[in-house]
Amino acid sequence: MRRKLHNTILRTITALAAATCVIGAMLLDSESLIPAAMVMGGIAWLTLFYYAQER
């Protein structure tokens, strides 16, 4: 039960990171640096999650 909850939380956060990455990519042409930070944060989380799953 506890492990299932842990996996659900991680998958939810990963889905949000992926959505943030896509939304940030669509807004990259704006003058603000916030979309770039969104994309970088999303890529960082997805990279860490990928390496954790491969281990």
N, CA, C and O atoms as a Tripos MOL2 file, in Angstrom:
@<TRIPOS>MOLECULE
protein
  220   219    55     0     0
PROTEIN
NO_CHARGES

@<TRIPOS>ATOM
      1 N           0.8290   -1.2030    0.0000 N.3       1 MET1
      2 CA          0.0000    0.0000    0.0000 C.3       1 MET1
      3 C           0.8660    1.2560    0.0000 C.2       1 MET1
      4 O           0.6320    2.1720   -0.7890 O.2       1 MET1
      5 N           1.8580    1.3030    0.8750 N.am      2 ARG2
      6 CA          2.6930    2.4900    0.9720 C.3       2 ARG2
      7 C           3.5120    2.6990   -0.3110 C.2       2 ARG2
      8 O           3.6780    3.8290   -0.7700 O.2       2 ARG2
      9 N           4.0180    1.6090   -0.8800 N.am      3 ARG3
     10 CA          4.8070    1.6980   -2.1060 C.3       3 ARG3
     11 C           3.9500    2.1670   -3.2750 C.2       3 ARG3
     12 O           4.4140    2.9310   -4.1220 O.2       3 ARG3
     13 N           2.7080    1.7140   -3.3210 N.am      4 LYS4
     14 CA          1.7890    2.1190   -4.3880 C.3       4 LYS4
     15 C           1.5100    3.6190   -4.3110 C.2       4 LYS4
     16 O           1.4660    4.2990   -5.3370 O.2       4 LYS4
     17 N           1.3250    4.1300   -3.1090 N.am      5 LEU5
     18 CA          1.1020    5.5670   -2.9200 C.3       5 LEU5
     19 C           2.3380    6.3540   -3.3500 C.2       5 LEU5
     20 O           2.2260    7.3960   -3.9970 O.2       5 LEU5
     21 N           3.5030    5.8530   -2.9880 N.am      6 HIS6
     22 CA          4.7640    6.5050   -3.3620 C.3       6 HIS6
     23 C           4.8910    6.5860   -4.8820 C.2       6 HIS6
     24 O           5.2440    7.6330   -5.4240 O.2       6 HIS6
     25 N           4.6050    5.4840   -5.5660 N.am      7 ASN7
     26 CA          4.6850    5.4710   -7.0310 C.3       7 ASN7
     27 C           3.6530    6.3940   -7.6630 C.2       7 ASN7
     28 O           3.9390    7.0480   -8.6660 O.2       7 ASN7
     29 N           2.4680    6.4530   -7.0940 N.am      8 THR8
     30 CA          1.4250    7.3410   -7.6140 C.3       8 THR8
     31 C           1.8410    8.7990   -7.4960 C.2       8 THR8
     32 O           1.6340    9.5840   -8.4220 O.2       8 THR8
     33 N           2.4190    9.1590   -6.3730 N.am      9 ILE9
     34 CA          2.8750   10.5380   -6.1670 C.3       9 ILE9
     35 C           3.9780   10.8800   -7.1600 C.2       9 ILE9
     36 O           3.9510   11.9500   -7.7680 O.2       9 ILE9
     37 N           4.9460    9.9850   -7.3300 N.am     10 LEU10
     38 CA          6.0390   10.2500   -8.2700 C.3      10 LEU10
     39 C           5.5390   10.3560   -9.7090 C.2      10 LEU10
     40 O           6.0120   11.2060  -10.4640 O.2      10 LEU10
     41 N           4.6120    9.5240  -10.0890 N.am     11 ARG11
     42 CA          4.0670    9.5950  -11.4560 C.3      11 ARG11
     43 C           3.2580   10.8660  -11.6700 C.2      11 ARG11
     44 O           3.2770   11.4340  -12.7620 O.2      11 ARG11
     45 N           2.5550   11.3150  -10.6510 N.am     12 THR12
     46 CA          1.7970   12.5630  -10.7600 C.3      12 THR12
     47 C           2.7320   13.7520  -10.9110 C.2      12 THR12
     48 O           2.5030   14.6230  -11.7500 O.2      12 THR12
     49 N           3.7800   13.7890  -10.1070 N.am     13 ILE13
     50 CA          4.7570   14.8800  -10.2060 C.3      13 ILE13
     51 C           5.4360   14.8530  -11.5730 C.2      13 ILE13
     52 O           5.6840   15.9050  -12.1620 O.2      13 ILE13
     53 N           5.7330   13.6740  -12.0750 N.am     14 THR14
     54 CA          6.3800   13.5510  -13.3770 C.3      14 THR14
     55 C           5.4500   14.0140  -14.5010 C.2      14 THR14
     56 O           5.8970   14.6620  -15.4470 O.2      14 THR14
     57 N           4.1850   13.6900  -14.4020 N.am     15 ALA15
     58 CA          3.2210   14.1660  -15.4080 C.3      15 ALA15
     59 C           3.1230   15.6860  -15.3770 C.2      15 ALA15
     60 O           3.0470   16.3200  -16.4290 O.2      15 ALA15
     61 N           3.1230   16.2760  -14.1870 N.am     16 LEU16
     62 CA          3.0990   17.7390  -14.0740 C.3      16 LEU16
     63 C           4.3720   18.3560  -14.6410 C.2      16 LEU16
     64 O           4.3160   19.4000  -15.2910 O.2      16 LEU16
     65 N           5.5140   17.7250  -14.4030 N.am     17 ALA17
     66 CA          6.7790   18.2330  -14.9500 C.3      17 ALA17
     67 C           6.7710   18.1760  -16.4690 C.2      17 ALA17
     68 O           7.2540   19.0960  -17.1300 O.2      17 ALA17
     69 N           6.2280   17.1050  -17.0240 N.am     18 ALA18
     70 CA          6.1500   16.9930  -18.4810 C.3      18 ALA18
     71 C           5.2180   18.0540  -19.0630 C.2      18 ALA18
     72 O           5.5270   18.6600  -20.0890 O.2      18 ALA18
     73 N           4.0820   18.2780  -18.4090 N.am     19 ALA19
     74 CA          3.1490   19.3140  -18.8690 C.3      19 ALA19
     75 C           3.7810   20.6940  -18.7730 C.2      19 ALA19
     76 O           3.6190   21.5180  -19.6740 O.2      19 ALA19
     77 N           4.5010   20.9500  -17.6850 N.am     20 THR20
     78 CA          5.1860   22.2280  -17.5120 C.3      20 THR20
     79 C           6.2310   22.4290  -18.5980 C.2      20 THR20
     80 O           6.3950   23.5340  -19.1150 O.2      20 THR20
     81 N           6.9270   21.3710  -18.9370 N.am     21 CYS21
     82 CA          7.9450   21.4450  -19.9870 C.3      21 CYS21
     83 C           7.3080   21.7930  -21.3330 C.2      21 CYS21
     84 O           7.8390   22.6230  -22.0710 O.2      21 CYS21
     85 N           6.1940   21.1750  -21.6510 N.am     22 VAL22
     86 CA          5.5100   21.4360  -22.9230 C.3      22 VAL22
     87 C           4.9550   22.8570  -22.9530 C.2      22 VAL22
     88 O           5.1110   23.5640  -23.9480 O.2      22 VAL22
     89 N           4.3120   23.2750  -21.8750 N.am     23 ILE23
     90 CA          3.7560   24.6350  -21.8170 C.3      23 ILE23
     91 C           4.8740   25.6730  -21.8900 C.2      23 ILE23
     92 O           4.7470   26.6780  -22.5900 O.2      23 ILE23
     93 N           5.9560   25.4330  -21.1740 N.am     24 GLY24
     94 CA          7.0970   26.3490  -21.2310 C.3      24 GLY24
     95 C           7.6930   26.4230  -22.6270 C.2      24 GLY24
     96 O           8.0990   27.4950  -23.0760 O.2      24 GLY24
     97 N           7.7470   25.2910  -23.3120 N.am     25 ALA25
     98 CA          8.2860   25.2820  -24.6810 C.3      25 ALA25
     99 C           7.4100   26.0980  -25.6220 C.2      25 ALA25
    100 O           7.9170   26.7430  -26.5400 O.2      25 ALA25
    101 N           6.0990   26.0730  -25.4020 N.am     26 MET26
    102 CA          5.2080   26.8600  -26.2480 C.3      26 MET26
    103 C           5.3600   28.3620  -25.9900 C.2      26 MET26
    104 O           5.0480   29.1770  -26.8580 O.2      26 MET26
    105 N           5.8370   28.7240  -24.8020 N.am     27 LEU27
    106 CA          5.9560   30.1380  -24.4430 C.3      27 LEU27
    107 C           7.3860   30.6730  -24.5490 C.2      27 LEU27
    108 O           7.6540   31.7880  -24.1000 O.2      27 LEU27
    109 N           8.2990   29.9120  -25.1250 N.am     28 LEU28
    110 CA          9.7070   30.3110  -25.1630 C.3      28 LEU28
    111 C           9.9710   31.5880  -25.9540 C.2      28 LEU28
    112 O          10.9940   32.2380  -25.7420 O.2      28 LEU28
    113 N           9.0820   31.9540  -26.8480 N.am     29 ASP29
    114 CA          9.3270   33.1480  -27.6580 C.3      29 ASP29
    115 C           8.9870   34.4460  -26.9230 C.2      29 ASP29
    116 O           9.1590   35.5290  -27.4830 O.2      29 ASP29
    117 N           8.5140   34.3550  -25.6930 N.am     30 SER30
    118 CA          8.2110   35.5840  -24.9380 C.3      30 SER30
    119 C           9.5040   36.2170  -24.4330 C.2      30 SER30
    120 O          10.5710   35.6070  -24.4950 O.2      30 SER30
    121 N           9.3990   37.4370  -23.9360 N.am     31 GLU31
    122 CA         10.5720   38.1630  -23.4710 C.3      31 GLU31
    123 C          10.9900   37.7620  -22.0600 C.2      31 GLU31
    124 O          12.0790   38.1230  -21.6130 O.2      31 GLU31
    125 N          10.1540   37.0350  -21.3650 N.am     32 SER32
    126 CA         10.4260   36.6280  -19.9920 C.3      32 SER32
    127 C          11.3030   35.3750  -19.9620 C.2      32 SER32
    128 O          11.2950   34.5750  -20.8970 O.2      32 SER32
    129 N          12.0530   35.2210  -18.8770 N.am     33 LEU33
    130 CA         12.8730   34.0270  -18.6920 C.3      33 LEU33
    131 C          12.1300   32.9120  -17.9580 C.2      33 LEU33
    132 O          12.6660   31.8190  -17.7770 O.2      33 LEU33
    133 N          10.9130   33.1890  -17.5410 N.am     34 ILE34
    134 CA         10.1350   32.1910  -16.7940 C.3      34 ILE34
    135 C           9.8670   30.9360  -17.6280 C.2      34 ILE34
    136 O          10.0290   29.8350  -17.1020 O.2      34 ILE34
    137 N           9.4680   31.0400  -18.8950 N.am     35 PRO35
    138 CA          9.2730   29.8160  -19.6800 C.3      35 PRO35
    139 C          10.5550   28.9910  -19.8280 C.2      35 PRO35
    140 O          10.5010   27.7610  -19.8160 O.2      35 PRO35
    141 N          11.6940   29.6490  -19.9670 N.am     36 ALA36
    142 CA         12.9570   28.9190  -20.0630 C.3      36 ALA36
    143 C          13.2420   28.1730  -18.7620 C.2      36 ALA36
    144 O          13.7130   27.0360  -18.7810 O.2      36 ALA36
    145 N          12.9540   28.8180  -17.6390 N.am     37 ALA37
    146 CA         13.1340   28.1580  -16.3490 C.3      37 ALA37
    147 C          12.1740   26.9860  -16.1980 C.2      37 ALA37
    148 O          12.5300   25.9620  -15.6160 O.2      37 ALA37
    149 N          10.9600   27.1320  -16.7190 N.am     38 MET38
    150 CA          9.9940   26.0330  -16.6770 C.3      38 MET38
    151 C          10.4930   24.8290  -17.4680 C.2      38 MET38
    152 O          10.4000   23.6900  -17.0130 O.2      38 MET38
    153 N          11.0180   25.0970  -18.6480 N.am     39 VAL39
    154 CA         11.5190   24.0130  -19.4880 C.3      39 VAL39
    155 C          12.7240   23.3450  -18.8300 C.2      39 VAL39
    156 O          12.8090   22.1170  -18.7880 O.2      39 VAL39
    157 N          13.6460   24.1430  -18.3210 N.am     40 MET40
    158 CA         14.8350   23.5830  -17.6840 C.3      40 MET40
    159 C          14.4740   22.7730  -16.4450 C.2      40 MET40
    160 O          15.0470   21.7080  -16.2150 O.2      40 MET40
    161 N          13.5290   23.2650  -15.6440 N.am     41 GLY41
    162 CA         13.0880   22.5280  -14.4620 C.3      41 GLY41
    163 C          12.4120   21.2190  -14.8300 C.2      41 GLY41
    164 O          12.6470   20.1910  -14.1940 O.2      41 GLY41
    165 N          11.5740   21.2570  -15.8560 N.am     42 GLY42
    166 CA         10.9070   20.0510  -16.3180 C.3      42 GLY42
    167 C          11.8850   19.0210  -16.8470 C.2      42 GLY42
    168 O          11.7660   17.8340  -16.5460 O.2      42 GLY42
    169 N          12.8510   19.4690  -17.6340 N.am     43 ILE43
    170 CA         13.8580   18.5500  -18.1700 C.3      43 ILE43
    171 C          14.7140   17.9770  -17.0520 C.2      43 ILE43
    172 O          15.0550   16.7950  -17.0760 O.2      43 ILE43
    173 N          15.0610   18.8020  -16.0770 N.am     44 ALA44
    174 CA         15.8620   18.3090  -14.9500 C.3      44 ALA44
    175 C          15.1100   17.2240  -14.1840 C.2      44 ALA44
    176 O          15.6800   16.1820  -13.8630 O.2      44 ALA44
    177 N          13.8240   17.4660  -13.8890 N.am     45 TRP45
    178 CA         13.0460   16.4570  -13.1600 C.3      45 TRP45
    179 C          12.9010   15.1770  -13.9790 C.2      45 TRP45
    180 O          13.0690   14.0800  -13.4460 O.2      45 TRP45
    181 N          12.5910   15.3070  -15.2640 N.am     46 LEU46
    182 CA         12.4150   14.1230  -16.0980 C.3      46 LEU46
    183 C          13.7170   13.3320  -16.2300 C.2      46 LEU46
    184 O          13.6880   12.1030  -16.2770 O.2      46 LEU46
    185 N          14.8500   14.0210  -16.2900 N.am     47 THR47
    186 CA         16.1450   13.3440  -16.3540 C.3      47 THR47
    187 C          16.4200   12.5870  -15.0610 C.2      47 THR47
    188 O          16.8350   11.4280  -15.0920 O.2      47 THR47
    189 N          16.1910   13.2390  -13.9290 N.am     48 LEU48
    190 CA         16.4050   12.5700  -12.6430 C.3      48 LEU48
    191 C          15.4640   11.3770  -12.4820 C.2      48 LEU48
    192 O          15.8780   10.3270  -11.9910 O.2      48 LEU48
    193 N          14.2280   11.5270  -12.8830 N.am     49 PHE49
    194 CA         13.2650   10.4350  -12.7820 C.3      49 PHE49
    195 C          13.6690    9.2700  -13.6740 C.2      49 PHE49
    196 O          13.5410    8.1090  -13.2840 O.2      49 PHE49
    197 N          14.1530    9.5770  -14.8660 N.am     50 TYR50
    198 CA         14.6050    8.5290  -15.7920 C.3      50 TYR50
    199 C          15.7610    7.7380  -15.1910 C.2      50 TYR50
    200 O          15.7500    6.5070  -15.1990 O.2      50 TYR50
    201 N          16.7730    8.4590  -14.6630 N.am     51 TYR51
    202 CA         17.9130    7.7690  -14.0750 C.3      51 TYR51
    203 C          17.5170    6.9570  -12.8540 C.2      51 TYR51
    204 O          18.0740    5.8820  -12.6300 O.2      51 TYR51
    205 N          16.5770    7.4370  -12.0640 N.am     52 ALA52
    206 CA         16.1150    6.6880  -10.8930 C.3      52 ALA52
    207 C          15.3970    5.4100  -11.3240 C.2      52 ALA52
    208 O          15.5130    4.3850  -10.6520 O.2      52 ALA52
    209 N          14.6650    5.4570  -12.4230 N.am     53 GLN53
    210 CA         13.9510    4.2790  -12.8930 C.3      53 GLN53
    211 C          14.9090    3.2490  -13.5140 C.2      53 GLN53
    212 O          14.6530    2.0470  -13.4580 O.2      53 GLN53
    213 N          15.9930    3.7210  -14.0960 N.am     54 GLU54
    214 CA         16.9500    2.8220  -14.7230 C.3      54 GLU54
    215 C          17.8190    2.0980  -13.6930 C.2      54 GLU54
    216 O          18.3510    1.0250  -13.9760 O.2      54 GLU54
    217 N          17.9610    2.6680  -12.5280 N.am     55 ARG55
    218 CA         18.7920    2.0870  -11.4770 C.3      55 ARG55
    219 C          18.1170    0.9920  -10.8290 C.2      55 ARG55
    220 O          18.6690    0.3810   -9.9150 O.2      55 ARG55
@<TRIPOS>BOND
     1     1     2 1
     2     2     3 1
     3     3     4 2
     4     3     5 am
     5     5     6 1
     6     6     7 1
     7     7     8 2
     8     7     9 am
     9     9    10 1
    10    10    11 1
    11    11    12 2
    12    11    13 am
    13    13    14 1
    14    14    15 1
    15    15    16 2
    16    15    17 am
    17    17    18 1
    18    18    19 1
    19    19    20 2
    20    19    21 am
    21    21    22 1
    22    22    23 1
    23    23    24 2
    24    23    25 am
    25    25    26 1
    26    26    27 1
    27    27    28 2
    28    27    29 am
    29    29    30 1
    30    30    31 1
    31    31    32 2
    32    31    33 am
    33    33    34 1
    34    34    35 1
    35    35    36 2
    36    35    37 am
    37    37    38 1
    38    38    39 1
    39    39    40 2
    40    39    41 am
    41    41    42 1
    42    42    43 1
    43    43    44 2
    44    43    45 am
    45    45    46 1
    46    46    47 1
    47    47    48 2
    48    47    49 am
    49    49    50 1
    50    50    51 1
    51    51    52 2
    52    51    53 am
    53    53    54 1
    54    54    55 1
    55    55    56 2
    56    55    57 am
    57    57    58 1
    58    58    59 1
    59    59    60 2
    60    59    61 am
    61    61    62 1
    62    62    63 1
    63    63    64 2
    64    63    65 am
    65    65    66 1
    66    66    67 1
    67    67    68 2
    68    67    69 am
    69    69    70 1
    70    70    71 1
    71    71    72 2
    72    71    73 am
    73    73    74 1
    74    74    75 1
    75    75    76 2
    76    75    77 am
    77    77    78 1
    78    78    79 1
    79    79    80 2
    80    79    81 am
    81    81    82 1
    82    82    83 1
    83    83    84 2
    84    83    85 am
    85    85    86 1
    86    86    87 1
    87    87    88 2
    88    87    89 am
    89    89    90 1
    90    90    91 1
    91    91    92 2
    92    91    93 am
    93    93    94 1
    94    94    95 1
    95    95    96 2
    96    95    97 am
    97    97    98 1
    98    98    99 1
    99    99   100 2
   100    99   101 am
   101   101   102 1
   102   102   103 1
   103   103   104 2
   104   103   105 am
   105   105   106 1
   106   106   107 1
   107   107   108 2
   108   107   109 am
   109   109   110 1
   110   110   111 1
   111   111   112 2
   112   111   113 am
   113   113   114 1
   114   114   115 1
   115   115   116 2
   116   115   117 am
   117   117   118 1
   118   118   119 1
   119   119   120 2
   120   119   121 am
   121   121   122 1
   122   122   123 1
   123   123   124 2
   124   123   125 am
   125   125   126 1
   126   126   127 1
   127   127   128 2
   128   127   129 am
   129   129   130 1
   130   130   131 1
   131   131   132 2
   132   131   133 am
   133   133   134 1
   134   134   135 1
   135   135   136 2
   136   135   137 am
   137   137   138 1
   138   138   139 1
   139   139   140 2
   140   139   141 am
   141   141   142 1
   142   142   143 1
   143   143   144 2
   144   143   145 am
   145   145   146 1
   146   146   147 1
   147   147   148 2
   148   147   149 am
   149   149   150 1
   150   150   151 1
   151   151   152 2
   152   151   153 am
   153   153   154 1
   154   154   155 1
   155   155   156 2
   156   155   157 am
   157   157   158 1
   158   158   159 1
   159   159   160 2
   160   159   161 am
   161   161   162 1
   162   162   163 1
   163   163   164 2
   164   163   165 am
   165   165   166 1
   166   166   167 1
   167   167   168 2
   168   167   169 am
   169   169   170 1
   170   170   171 1
   171   171   172 2
   172   171   173 am
   173   173   174 1
   174   174   175 1
   175   175   176 2
   176   175   177 am
   177   177   178 1
   178   178   179 1
   179   179   180 2
   180   179   181 am
   181   181   182 1
   182   182   183 1
   183   183   184 2
   184   183   185 am
   185   185   186 1
   186   186   187 1
   187   187   188 2
   188   187   189 am
   189   189   190 1
   190   190   191 1
   191   191   192 2
   192   191   193 am
   193   193   194 1
   194   194   195 1
   195   195   196 2
   196   195   197 am
   197   197   198 1
   198   198   199 1
   199   199   200 2
   200   199   201 am
   201   201   202 1
   202   202   203 1
   203   203   204 2
   204   203   205 am
   205   205   206 1
   206   206   207 1
   207   207   208 2
   208   207   209 am
   209   209   210 1
   210   210   211 1
   211   211   212 2
   212   211   213 am
   213   213   214 1
   214   214   215 1
   215   215   216 2
   216   215   217 am
   217   217   218 1
   218   218   219 1
   219   219   220 2
@<TRIPOS>SUBSTRUCTURE
     1 MET1         2 RESIDUE 1 A MET
     2 ARG2         6 RESIDUE 1 A ARG
     3 ARG3        10 RESIDUE 1 A ARG
     4 LYS4        14 RESIDUE 1 A LYS
     5 LEU5        18 RESIDUE 1 A LEU
     6 HIS6        22 RESIDUE 1 A HIS
     7 ASN7        26 RESIDUE 1 A ASN
     8 THR8        30 RESIDUE 1 A THR
     9 ILE9        34 RESIDUE 1 A ILE
    10 LEU10       38 RESIDUE 1 A LEU
    11 ARG11       42 RESIDUE 1 A ARG
    12 THR12       46 RESIDUE 1 A THR
    13 ILE13       50 RESIDUE 1 A ILE
    14 THR14       54 RESIDUE 1 A THR
    15 ALA15       58 RESIDUE 1 A ALA
    16 LEU16       62 RESIDUE 1 A LEU
    17 ALA17       66 RESIDUE 1 A ALA
    18 ALA18       70 RESIDUE 1 A ALA
    19 ALA19       74 RESIDUE 1 A ALA
    20 THR20       78 RESIDUE 1 A THR
    21 CYS21       82 RESIDUE 1 A CYS
    22 VAL22       86 RESIDUE 1 A VAL
    23 ILE23       90 RESIDUE 1 A ILE
    24 GLY24       94 RESIDUE 1 A GLY
    25 ALA25       98 RESIDUE 1 A ALA
    26 MET26      102 RESIDUE 1 A MET
    27 LEU27      106 RESIDUE 1 A LEU
    28 LEU28      110 RESIDUE 1 A LEU
    29 ASP29      114 RESIDUE 1 A ASP
    30 SER30      118 RESIDUE 1 A SER
    31 GLU31      122 RESIDUE 1 A GLU
    32 SER32      126 RESIDUE 1 A SER
    33 LEU33      130 RESIDUE 1 A LEU
    34 ILE34      134 RESIDUE 1 A ILE
    35 PRO35      138 RESIDUE 1 A PRO
    36 ALA36      142 RESIDUE 1 A ALA
    37 ALA37      146 RESIDUE 1 A ALA
    38 MET38      150 RESIDUE 1 A MET
    39 VAL39      154 RESIDUE 1 A VAL
    40 MET40      158 RESIDUE 1 A MET
    41 GLY41      162 RESIDUE 1 A GLY
    42 GLY42      166 RESIDUE 1 A GLY
    43 ILE43      170 RESIDUE 1 A ILE
    44 ALA44      174 RESIDUE 1 A ALA
    45 TRP45      178 RESIDUE 1 A TRP
    46 LEU46      182 RESIDUE 1 A LEU
    47 THR47      186 RESIDUE 1 A THR
    48 LEU48      190 RESIDUE 1 A LEU
    49 PHE49      194 RESIDUE 1 A PHE
    50 TYR50      198 RESIDUE 1 A TYR
    51 TYR51      202 RESIDUE 1 A TYR
    52 ALA52      206 RESIDUE 1 A ALA
    53 GLN53      210 RESIDUE 1 A GLN
    54 GLU54      214 RESIDUE 1 A GLU
    55 ARG55      218 RESIDUE 1 A ARG
